[in-house]
Amino acid sequence: MSEINPSSLAEQSVGIVAAQTAHFEQPLCLKSGAILPQFDLVYETYGQLNADKSNAVLICHALSGTHHVAGKYNADDKYPGWWDNLVGPNKPLDTNKFFVIGVNNLGGCSGSTGPASINPQTHQPWGSQFPVLTVEDWVNSQSLLADYLGIQQLAAVVGGSLGGMQALQWTIAYPERVRHALVIASAPNLTAQNMAFNEVARQAIITDPEFHGGDYYAHGVVPRRGLRIARMLGHITYLSDDAMGAKFGRKLKDTIRYSFDAEFEMESYLRYQGDKFAGEFDANTYLRMTRALDYYDPALPFDGNLSQALDKVCAQFLLVSFTSDWRFSPARSHEIVKALLDNELTVSYAEVTAAHGHDAFLMPDPHYHAILRNYLHNIKVGEPS
Amino acid sequence: MSVNIAEFRHDFAIIAGWLPFGGKVLDLGCGDGALLEYLKSSLEIRGYGVEKDDANWLACMSKGINVIQMDLEAGLSDFEDQSFDTVILSQTLQAVHNTEGIVREMLRIGREVIVTFPNFGYWRHRAQSLQGRMPVSKNLPYQWYDTPNVHLCTIYDFDQFCINCNINVKERLVLTANQPVTFMPNLMGSLAMYRLESMPKK
C-alpha cells in the first residue's frame, strides 16, 4: 500500500450516462409503521461490476441530491452529476476499479417513488399521504436495490452530510454487507440548533398559501415562495461566514437605492439559488428529507450511548470533517470516531482545513481528494470481469 | 517529514520489546506512521495514531494505519480510560506545552506509557551551551528560532518529574547513536526512553 501520484493518470468523465429504474412489488414496512405497497428506485451506475461482485460502491445523497452523481445525460448538459469531481476514470473514486451506484432516495423527486408519484390505491398523487421516511427506511430500500443488482456485499458506502448518516446506518443495519464506510461532514444526530434550521425551512413551506396541506398537486400550484425561502436559509448554513465574506463581502450589485430589492450581491445570489431550487425541487420531498435528518439518532434506543449502538458494526471507517463546517462540525464527527474507537474498530479521521463550510464536502480540495483517493485505492477488490 | 526506519531501528526495537504481542497501542504524534507500521508488522499490534499535520496524516492513512487527526494538546477525550495496553509519545514530549497534563492523560488511557525524548543533558548539548550557543544535534536538529521544542529537559529532570507526579518508572533505557548507554546516562546519553505506569495504589 502506498501513496499514489494523482497526476500520473488523467482524470476522465464517465461520459454520457442514463438512469435506470428498479421496480419493487414487495411492500416496504417503514419505521413509522406505514407500509409502501410497491415502489420504484431510480439509479445510475458507473464502471463495471467485477466477476465476484466485490467492487460495488454505493453513494448516498444528501438533502437535495439525486441518483445523478456523475457524467451527463447529453453532451450539451450545462452541468454534470453532483459529485462528478469525485467519480470517474482515474478520479478519486475510480470507475476503472469500482462499480459505483447512485440512487435517488425514496420520497425523492427525481424518479424514485415520492410524494408526487401516483398512489396506486387512489390513482392520485400521494401528496400529504406519502409517509414520512427515515434514514433507516432509505437504507433498507437501498439494500433491496443491492439485492436487485445481485450484490451481496458493498466494497464501500460513501456519503456526505445526510448521506453520511446513511453510510453509518448501513454499517449498523447490515454489518456483514459493508466493508468500508466513508462518512463525510456528517453527525450521529442533529443538534437542536441544526434541527431548528430545518423547522424554519419547513414552516416557510407549510405556511405558504399554495402548500394546501401538501396536496398542492391537485390545485395545479407549488409552494414556490416557501421552498425558495427554505433553500435560501439552507444556503446560508451550508457556507461559512468567511466563505460568504470572500465570495460576496458587502459588495453591491450597483448602488444603494434605499429599497428592499436585491442590492447586495449576496442577496441576488440567495434569490437566484432559491428560485432555481424552487423550480426543480418538490416541497413535500424537502419536508421529508429534513424530517429524516431530524429523526436520525441511532443512539436513542441505547440511552444516547452511540458506542452501544455501534456494537455490531464491523466495517472499516474513514471519517472526514471540515474546519469551517458549523452545521456538521468536526466535534460531531469526533463523536462517531469515539464510538468506533470504543468498539476497537478500524477507523481513520481527517479534519480538513477548508473555508467553504458544509459545502466543502462537494469541493475538489486537493488534500481532501487525496484522502479519498488514497483510502479508496487501498480497498481490495477482486479481479475485473 | 519522512523518517528513515533504518536510522531509528534501535529505539523502535526497544519500544517493540516493551509491548505485548498483538497489543492495543496508541501512538501520539505518530508522524508518518513509521513506528506503528514497524510495530504492526513485527508484533501484529492493533495500532492507532494521533497526528495533526496533514501530510503526515495522509502518509499514515495511505500505509493503512488507523490515524485520528487532532491536536493532542486539545484533549484526548476520544479515548476511554485504560482502553489501550500502551500509549506512546515518541520524541514529542519536548514539543508539548502541557507536559504534565499530556502524561497524565496517557496514564489514564493506557495501562503503560512509553515516553522518549532527546536528553538535553547530553554532553554535546552541554558543550554547545558552554560555548554560548543553543544546542543543535541529530536529536535536536532545530535552530533556536525555528524549533517546535518548548520543554526540553534532561534525564535527571524527567526522573524528578516522575517522582513529583507519582509516576512509576518501570524501565529506563538511554541510547547514543543507537547504542545503549549505562555509564553516566544523563551526560553520555542522547535519547532517553521511559516505560511508565501509574504508581500502584497502596
Contacts between the chains, C-beta under 8 A, distances in Angstrom:
chain1	res1	chain2	res2	distance
A	1	B	62	6.5
A	1	B	63	6.1
A	1	B	64	4.9
A	2	B	62	6.4
A	2	B	63	7.9
A	3	B	58	7.0
A	3	B	59	6.8
A	3	B	62	4.4
A	318	B	61	7.8
A	334	B	70	7.8
A	334	B	78	5.9
A	337	B	68	6.2
A	337	B	78	5.7
A	338	B	77	7.6
A	338	B	78	4.5
A	338	B	79	7.9
A	341	B	48	7.1
A	341	B	68	7.9
A	341	B	78	6.0
A	341	B	79	6.4
A	341	B	80	7.6
A	341	B	83	7.5
A	342	B	80	6.1
A	342	B	83	7.4
A	344	B	24	7.1
A	344	B	46	6.8
A	346	B	66	5.8
A	347	B	66	5.8
A	347	B	68	7.5
A	348	B	60	7.7
A	348	B	61	4.8
A	348	B	65	7.8
A	348	B	66	5.5
A	348	B	67	5.1
A	348	B	68	7.1
A	349	B	67	7.6
A	349	B	68	4.7
A	349	B	69	5.8
A	349	B	70	7.7
A	350	B	57	6.1
A	350	B	61	7.4
A	350	B	69	4.8
A	351	B	69	4.8
A	351	B	70	6.9
A	353	B	54	7.4
A	367	B	54	5.6
A	367	B	58	7.3
A	370	B	58	6.0
A	371	B	58	6.4
A	371	B	61	6.8
A	374	B	58	6.5
A	374	B	61	6.2
A	374	B	62	4.4
A	375	B	61	6.4
A	377	B	62	7.8
A	378	B	62	7.2
A	378	B	64	5.8
